[in-house]
Amino acid sequence: MTNKTPGKDEPSGGGDGGGLPAGLQSLAVDDGAPLRIGARLRNYFLTGLIIVGPVTLTIYIIWWVINVADAWLKPFVPAVYLPDTYLPFPVPGIGLLFGMVFLTLTGALAANLLGRSLISFGELALDRMPIVRNVYRALKQFFESLVAATASGQQQGFQKVGLIEFPSKGLWSLVFVTGETKGEISITQPGGEEELVTVFMPTGIVPPTGFICFVPRRDVTFLKMSVEDAAKIIMSAGIVVPDYEARLRQLAERRVRTETKRPLLPPSGGSSS
């Protein structure tokens, strides 16, 4: 019969951190060593920061989006339809709600002949403006590509994550692979006969900014990392690094589920007698 020391072979009572996220386990696990009052208070504070911080920032961002939408759209809503007219306090989200209703009605209007005629007339007027037409065409193509990618089930328009050697030899940068290079760039073949892929390289913790690059396929090291995990690395300046082993387990489980749902085909060569 062997004696087990708490904190080594078995978790000590009430301090195993079971069920907690990985970021909290290092603060919640009690290995039996006595902690000073200051160290315990520090651990409690950091644990509370990890729990409350993401929730608070998420609520703040949602609240900011609602306020921006209300500031833009509420002035266009007639006062008779605003709850603020009848209540002693403003109701947040009314502008966002009317904006969604307006977009839905616009889409329904564009589905009939009259709506398409009005939209064509508006686009014809914009095409006659020298600078405005270029901006409008670029934005329209972007939104059409984004909606098409969303409708087809693609994630954020990015297909894969890769590494390219940039800005100099021996230094590697994360890129999002958007697909094969098409159009005039593909026909021109600036790299000779090599196949080019289109990648987007963000410029740090500001995701909307970056470089569009057309890189030979052989110069891109493709990763099994998801787009979400790559975005976490970029936005956190490399502080948050996804667990590669957990990602492999997730891919393996997904493959097992896919193969389990796949119907079994009868063996070829005729039926057995």
C-alpha positions as a printed NumPy array, in Angstrom:
array([[  0.   ,   0.   ,   0.   ],
       [  1.512,   3.288,  -1.069],
       [  0.861,   6.691,   0.402],
       [  0.135,   9.49 ,  -2.015],
       [  1.179,  13.007,  -1.299],
       [ -1.462,  15.653,  -1.996],
       [ -0.462,  18.007,  -4.775],
       [  1.626,  15.386,  -6.632],
       [ -0.23 ,  12.144,  -7.256],
       [ -3.651,  13.436,  -6.231],
       [ -5.089,  16.937,  -6.316],
       [ -5.504,  18.575,  -2.974],
       [ -9.009,  19.139,  -1.69 ],
       [-10.969,  21.757,  -3.574],
       [ -7.96 ,  23.157,  -5.421],
       [ -7.564,  21.027,  -8.518],
       [ -8.941,  23.656, -10.887],
       [-11.068,  21.018, -12.628],
       [-13.427,  22.396, -15.214],
       [-11.565,  25.706, -15.463],
       [-10.019,  27.085, -18.65 ],
       [ -6.321,  26.51 , -19.186],
       [ -5.547,  30.152, -18.419],
       [ -7.073,  29.854, -14.943],
       [ -5.666,  26.491, -13.895],
       [ -2.232,  27.935, -13.106],
       [ -3.898,  30.374, -10.708],
       [ -6.501,  28.022,  -9.234],
       [ -4.357,  24.921,  -8.576],
       [ -3.251,  24.614,  -4.961],
       [ -0.15 ,  22.424,  -4.697],
       [ -0.16 ,  22.451,  -0.919],
       [  2.491,  25.138,  -0.557],
       [  1.449,  27.984,   1.744],
       [  0.791,  31.254,  -0.022],
       [  1.174,  34.684,   1.459],
       [ -1.818,  36.972,   1.694],
       [ -0.419,  39.2  ,  -1.04 ],
       [  0.113,  36.277,  -3.433],
       [ -3.409,  34.981,  -2.845],
       [ -4.916,  38.416,  -3.443],
       [ -2.873,  38.741,  -6.629],
       [ -4.153,  35.363,  -7.871],
       [ -7.726,  36.314,  -7.05 ],
       [ -7.332,  39.609,  -8.871],
       [ -5.838,  37.984, -11.986],
       [ -8.529,  35.299, -11.986],
       [-11.233,  37.953, -11.816],
       [ -9.528,  39.903, -14.604],
       [ -9.459,  36.838, -16.874],
       [-13.163,  36.163, -16.224],
       [-14.54 ,  39.698, -16.307],
       [-12.243,  41.282, -18.916],
       [-13.417,  39.437, -22.076],
       [-17.079,  39.709, -21.053],
       [-16.79 ,  43.438, -20.38 ],
       [-14.989,  44.162, -23.653],
       [-17.503,  42.083, -25.622],
       [-20.432,  43.974, -24.086],
       [-18.66 ,  47.285, -24.688],
       [-18.041,  46.538, -28.375],
       [-21.67 ,  45.451, -28.908],
       [-22.89 ,  48.551, -27.083],
       [-20.594,  50.753, -29.211],
       [-21.935,  49.235, -32.443],
       [-25.527,  49.8  , -31.317],
       [-24.818,  53.425, -30.371],
       [-23.081,  54.123, -33.69 ],
       [-25.993,  52.609, -35.624],
       [-28.485,  54.661, -33.594],
       [-26.513,  57.866, -34.137],
       [-26.503,  57.289, -37.9  ],
       [-30.008,  55.941, -38.456],
       [-32.252,  57.393, -35.757],
       [-32.446,  60.874, -37.389],
       [-34.037,  59.244, -40.474],
       [-36.746,  57.456, -38.473],
       [-40.006,  59.438, -38.117],
       [-40.681,  60.532, -34.559],
       [-44.021,  58.745, -34.529],
       [-42.213,  55.403, -34.799],
       [-39.629,  56.133, -32.107],
       [-40.301,  54.787, -28.612],
       [-38.297,  57.734, -27.276],
       [-41.247,  59.965, -28.187],
       [-43.549,  58.189, -25.751],
       [-41.079,  57.043, -23.078],
       [-39.106,  59.196, -20.632],
       [-35.87 ,  57.347, -21.513],
       [-34.194,  56.444, -24.844],
       [-34.421,  52.858, -26.087],
       [-31.1  ,  51.628, -27.539],
       [-31.026,  49.561, -30.715],
       [-34.004,  51.189, -32.477],
       [-31.791,  52.638, -35.196],
       [-30.103,  49.281, -35.768],
       [-33.497,  47.543, -35.923],
       [-34.868,  50.004, -38.493],
       [-31.634,  49.663, -40.483],
       [-32.095,  45.9  , -40.715],
       [-35.736,  46.382, -41.739],
       [-34.657,  48.898, -44.387],
       [-32.078,  46.508, -45.839],
       [-34.641,  43.708, -45.941],
       [-37.188,  45.899, -47.721],
       [-34.513,  47.073, -50.17 ],
       [-33.67 ,  43.469, -51.002],
       [-37.356,  42.663, -51.481],
       [-37.76 ,  45.711, -53.727],
       [-34.796,  44.664, -55.863],
       [-36.455,  41.301, -56.506],
       [-39.152,  42.78 , -58.768],
       [-38.932,  44.579, -62.099],
       [-39.638,  48.057, -60.732],
       [-36.928,  47.768, -58.094],
       [-34.347,  46.523, -60.579],
       [-35.182,  49.416, -62.888],
       [-34.664,  51.961, -60.092],
       [-31.38 ,  50.362, -59.061],
       [-30.151,  50.318, -62.666],
       [-31.063,  53.988, -63.023],
       [-29.114,  54.839, -59.852],
       [-26.069,  52.859, -60.974],
       [-26.182,  54.578, -64.367],
       [-26.131,  57.955, -62.628],
       [-23.161,  56.919, -60.482],
       [-21.256,  55.627, -63.531],
       [-21.279,  59.134, -65.005],
       [-19.377,  60.579, -62.031],
       [-15.606,  60.288, -62.683],
       [-14.312,  59.611, -59.141],
       [-17.441,  58.277, -57.473],
       [-17.896,  55.484, -60.015],
       [-14.484,  53.968, -59.274],
       [-15.148,  53.918, -55.539],
       [-18.66 ,  52.551, -56.061],
       [-17.533,  49.75 , -58.375],
       [-14.787,  48.638, -55.992],
       [-17.117,  48.643, -52.993],
       [-19.859,  46.846, -54.917],
       [-17.474,  44.116, -56.045],
       [-16.186,  43.735, -52.484],
       [-19.68 ,  43.359, -51.01 ],
       [-20.729,  40.963, -53.758],
       [-17.682,  38.783, -53.082],
       [-18.276,  38.911, -49.327],
       [-21.947,  37.97 , -49.616],
       [-21.165,  35.223, -52.132],
       [-18.494,  33.781, -49.81 ],
       [-20.893,  33.891, -46.858],
       [-23.692,  32.236, -48.826],
       [-21.387,  29.452, -50.025],
       [-20.21 ,  28.68 , -46.497],
       [-16.646,  30.01 , -46.801],
       [-15.196,  31.612, -43.695],
       [-14.487,  35.337, -44.077],
       [-13.43 ,  34.817, -47.697],
       [-10.136,  33.22 , -46.564],
       [ -9.497,  29.601, -47.45 ],
       [ -6.223,  28.702, -45.718],
       [ -3.46 ,  30.08 , -43.516],
       [  0.181,  30.039, -44.566],
       [  3.653,  31.438, -44.001],
       [  5.767,  33.425, -46.439],
       [  9.362,  34.617, -46.059],
       [  8.893,  38.347, -45.441],
       [ 10.256,  41.033, -44.942],
       [ 13.663,  39.387, -45.458],
       [ 15.228,  35.958, -45.709],
       [ 14.825,  33.943, -42.528],
       [ 11.855,  36.022, -41.262],
       [  8.375,  34.526, -41.662],
       [  4.974,  36.217, -41.661],
       [  1.457,  34.825, -41.336],
       [ -0.754,  35.283, -44.387],
       [ -4.33 ,  34.431, -45.305],
       [ -4.619,  32.607, -48.619],
       [ -7.653,  33.901, -50.523],
       [ -7.375,  31.577, -53.517],
       [ -5.785,  31.084, -56.897],
       [ -4.645,  34.175, -58.787],
       [ -7.041,  34.871, -61.64 ],
       [ -7.663,  37.477, -64.305],
       [ -5.04 ,  39.576, -66.056],
       [ -2.383,  38.921, -63.384],
       [ -2.642,  35.175, -63.956],
       [ -2.562,  35.587, -67.736],
       [  0.449,  37.931, -67.608],
       [  2.428,  35.356, -65.58 ],
       [  4.87 ,  37.764, -63.882],
       [  6.675,  34.819, -62.284],
       [  6.987,  32.83 , -65.471],
       [  5.21 ,  29.488, -65.676],
       [  4.855,  29.172, -61.899],
       [  1.363,  29.02 , -60.418],
       [  0.542,  32.044, -58.266],
       [ -1.736,  32.275, -55.241],
       [ -3.283,  35.419, -53.794],
       [ -2.514,  36.083, -50.133],
       [ -3.382,  38.849, -47.686],
       [ -0.722,  39.748, -45.115],
       [ -2.021,  41.829, -42.17 ],
       [  0.202,  44.552, -40.77 ],
       [  0.043,  43.63 , -37.099],
       [ -2.772,  44.176, -34.608],
       [ -4.9  ,  46.227, -37.044],
       [ -6.558,  43.451, -39.122],
       [ -8.209,  45.574, -41.871],
       [ -4.833,  46.9  , -43.037],
       [ -2.283,  44.824, -44.885],
       [ -0.712,  43.895, -48.202],
       [ -2.173,  41.965, -51.133],
       [  0.555,  39.734, -52.539],
       [  0.698,  37.344, -55.486],
       [  3.152,  34.671, -54.447],
       [  4.326,  31.479, -56.169],
       [  2.669,  28.473, -54.57 ],
       [  6.047,  26.889, -53.768],
       [  6.954,  29.921, -51.618],
       [  3.913,  29.5  , -49.361],
       [  4.117,  27.091, -46.427],
       [  0.524,  26.045, -45.784],
       [ -0.562,  25.456, -42.18 ],
       [ -3.362,  23.417, -40.63 ],
       [ -4.182,  26.4  , -38.428],
       [ -7.702,  27.796, -38.701],
       [ -8.421,  31.365, -39.784],
       [ -9.712,  32.192, -36.286],
       [ -6.517,  30.971, -34.603],
       [ -4.348,  32.961, -37.016],
       [ -6.413,  36.08 , -36.334],
       [ -5.903,  35.575, -32.578],
       [ -2.12 ,  35.46 , -33.046],
       [ -2.107,  38.613, -35.178],
       [ -4.469,  40.667, -33.001],
       [ -2.631,  39.706, -29.784],
       [  0.815,  40.487, -31.271],
       [  1.824,  36.854, -30.824],
       [  0.858,  36.633, -27.14 ],
       [ -2.029,  34.222, -27.755],
       [ -0.783,  31.05 , -29.459],
       [ -3.343,  28.299, -30.202],
       [ -2.767,  24.777, -28.92 ],
       [ -1.529,  22.777, -31.919],
       [ -2.201,  19.402, -30.321],
       [ -5.789,  20.383, -29.521],
       [ -6.221,  21.47 , -33.136],
       [ -4.96 ,  18.095, -34.364],
       [ -7.366,  16.288, -32.035],
       [-10.226,  18.425, -33.331],
       [ -9.343,  17.626, -36.957],
       [ -9.064,  13.922, -36.154],
       [-12.459,  13.877, -34.429],
       [-14.034,  15.714, -37.356],
       [-12.564,  13.209, -39.793],
       [-13.859,  10.273, -37.725],
       [-17.355,  11.775, -37.65 ],
       [-17.247,  12.332, -41.418],
       [-16.147,   8.77 , -42.117],
       [-18.788,   7.418, -39.731],
       [-21.58 ,   9.224, -41.581],
       [-20.267,   8.111, -44.99 ],
       [-22.432,   5.286, -46.425],
       [-20.731,   1.949, -47.006],
       [-20.487,   0.928, -50.667],
       [-21.023,  -2.721, -51.655],
       [-17.868,  -4.531, -52.828],
       [-17.342,  -4.55 , -56.577],
       [-17.115,  -7.718, -58.648],
       [-20.673,  -8.989, -58.397],
       [-22.677, -10.544, -55.616],
       [-21.515, -13.535, -53.672],
       [-23.207, -16.859, -54.377]])
